[in-house]
Amino acid sequence: MNSKAHQARERAAIILRVRSGQITAAEGARLMGVCRKTYYQWEQRALKGMMAQLEPLAPGRPEKPIDPEKEAMTQKITDLEARLKVAEQTAEVRAILRAMDQVASKKKPKSS
């Protein structure tokens, strides 16, 4: 465990000892090497952090953060696929019209 994590765990243990009445805030501050005012600030931050981590979470997997570049590319792909579909349908209609024109021109009697 790195030294910062170890130090944070020691501070948390001291705060819990103070909150459970095992030692006084002055003793906790002395063990942390800070004044009582700083101890109380750290205690407040620790309790807020603990409360934030204990709030219920939404069920299921957390949503992945949205990558704006990926979102833009996804939207562009969607737009291009829609344009491709329209182009394919247009080509199909033109082919049908050409075939109809060819059939119509074969049925017309030639005037002499």
C-alpha positions as CSV (number, residue, x, y, z in Angstrom):
1,M,0.0,0.0,0.0
2,N,1.4,3.4,-0.9
3,S,2.2,5.9,1.8
4,K,-0.6,8.3,1.0
5,A,-3.2,5.5,1.2
6,H,-1.6,4.3,4.5
7,Q,-1.7,7.8,5.9
8,A,-5.3,8.2,4.9
9,R,-6.2,4.9,6.6
10,E,-4.5,6.0,9.8
11,R,-6.3,9.3,9.8
12,A,-9.6,7.5,9.2
13,A,-8.9,5.1,12.1
14,I,-8.1,8.1,14.4
15,I,-11.3,9.9,13.3
16,L,-13.4,6.7,14.1
17,R,-11.7,6.4,17.5
18,V,-12.6,10.0,18.3
19,R,-16.2,9.6,17.0
20,S,-16.6,6.4,19.1
21,G,-15.4,8.2,22.2
22,Q,-12.2,6.2,22.6
23,I,-10.0,9.3,22.5
24,T,-10.7,13.0,22.5
25,A,-10.5,15.3,19.5
26,A,-7.4,16.9,21.1
27,E,-5.7,13.5,21.3
28,G,-6.8,12.7,17.7
29,A,-5.3,16.0,16.5
30,R,-2.1,15.3,18.3
31,L,-1.9,11.8,16.8
32,M,-2.4,13.4,13.3
33,G,0.2,16.1,14.0
34,V,-2.3,18.9,13.4
35,C,-4.2,21.5,15.5
36,R,-7.7,20.8,16.7
37,K,-9.2,23.1,14.1
38,T,-7.5,21.2,11.3
39,Y,-8.6,17.9,12.9
40,Y,-12.2,19.0,12.8
41,Q,-11.9,20.1,9.2
42,W,-10.5,16.7,8.2
43,E,-13.1,15.0,10.3
44,Q,-15.9,16.9,8.5
45,R,-14.4,16.0,5.1
46,A,-14.1,12.4,6.1
47,L,-17.7,12.1,7.3
48,K,-19.0,13.8,4.1
49,G,-17.0,11.4,2.0
50,M,-18.2,8.5,3.9
51,M,-21.8,9.6,3.5
52,A,-21.4,10.2,-0.2
53,Q,-20.1,6.7,-0.6
54,L,-22.9,5.2,1.4
55,E,-25.7,6.7,-0.7
56,P,-27.7,4.1,-2.7
57,L,-26.5,3.8,-6.3
58,A,-28.7,3.2,-9.4
59,P,-29.1,-0.5,-10.1
60,G,-27.1,-2.1,-12.8
61,R,-23.8,-1.1,-14.4
62,P,-22.9,2.5,-14.2
63,E,-23.2,4.5,-17.4
64,K,-20.0,5.0,-19.2
65,P,-18.9,8.6,-19.6
66,I,-19.9,10.1,-22.9
67,D,-17.0,10.7,-25.2
68,P,-17.9,13.8,-27.3
69,E,-15.7,12.7,-30.2
70,K,-17.2,9.2,-30.3
71,E,-20.7,10.7,-30.1
72,A,-20.0,13.0,-33.0
73,M,-18.6,10.1,-35.1
74,T,-21.7,7.9,-34.2
75,Q,-24.0,10.7,-35.3
76,K,-22.0,11.2,-38.5
77,I,-22.3,7.4,-39.3
78,T,-26.0,7.5,-38.6
79,D,-26.4,10.5,-41.0
80,L,-24.3,8.9,-43.7
81,E,-26.2,5.6,-43.4
82,A,-29.5,7.5,-43.9
83,R,-28.1,9.3,-46.9
84,L,-26.9,6.0,-48.4
85,K,-30.3,4.5,-48.0
86,V,-31.9,7.4,-49.8
87,A,-29.3,7.2,-52.6
88,E,-29.9,3.4,-52.9
89,Q,-33.7,4.0,-53.1
90,T,-33.2,6.8,-55.7
91,A,-31.1,4.5,-57.8
92,E,-33.7,1.7,-57.5
93,V,-36.5,4.1,-58.6
94,R,-34.4,5.3,-61.6
95,A,-33.8,1.7,-62.7
96,I,-37.5,1.0,-62.5
97,L,-38.3,4.1,-64.5
98,R,-35.7,3.2,-67.2
99,A,-37.2,-0.3,-67.4
100,M,-40.7,1.2,-67.8
101,D,-39.5,3.6,-70.5
102,Q,-37.9,0.7,-72.4
103,V,-41.1,-1.3,-72.2
104,A,-43.2,1.6,-73.2
105,S,-40.9,2.4,-76.2
106,K,-41.2,-1.3,-77.4
107,K,-45.0,-1.1,-77.3
108,K,-45.3,2.1,-79.4
109,P,-46.1,1.3,-83.0
110,K,-43.5,2.8,-85.3
111,S,-45.0,5.3,-87.8
112,S,-43.8,5.0,-91.3
